[in-house]
Amino acid sequence: MIPLENTFISVTELQKNTKSCLWDINNIWRKIILSNNKPQAILLSLWEFYRLTKWKNTDIFETEPLEDEVLAIKDYEDRKRNGKLELLSSDVFFNSLENV
């Protein structure tokens, strides 16, 4: 069993050591990301995510994308091809989700 303290990582440490954190995820399966010493998010290994989604009898790797997802992917690829991609701030991104 993996000690709980090995699963915690600060946002700052994640920023500075992203690659080693991602390698570590393959052994630990998850990292709890802390901001101001409070849990904010969980980063899961692909295997752990797959295990959890299979447990719920859903397999995101075998389902067809929804029509909106297909259109969003096409729009992204068109913008990338035409050099019109823009980086969004997290505020703009999360505010856009409120309108969905």
HELIX and SHEET records of a PDB file:
HELIX    1   1 LEU A    4  THR A    7  5                                   4    
HELIX    2   2 VAL A   11  LYS A   16  1                                   6    
HELIX    3   3 THR A   18  ILE A   28  1                                  11    
HELIX    4   4 LEU A   46  TRP A   55  1                                  10    
HELIX    5   5 GLU A   67  ARG A   81  1                                  15    
HELIX    6   6 SER A   90  GLU A   98  1                                   9    
SHEET    1   A 3 PHE A   8  SER A  10  0                                        
SHEET    2   A 3 ARG A  30  SER A  35  1                                        
SHEET    3   A 3 LYS A  38  LEU A  44 -1                                        
END                                                                             
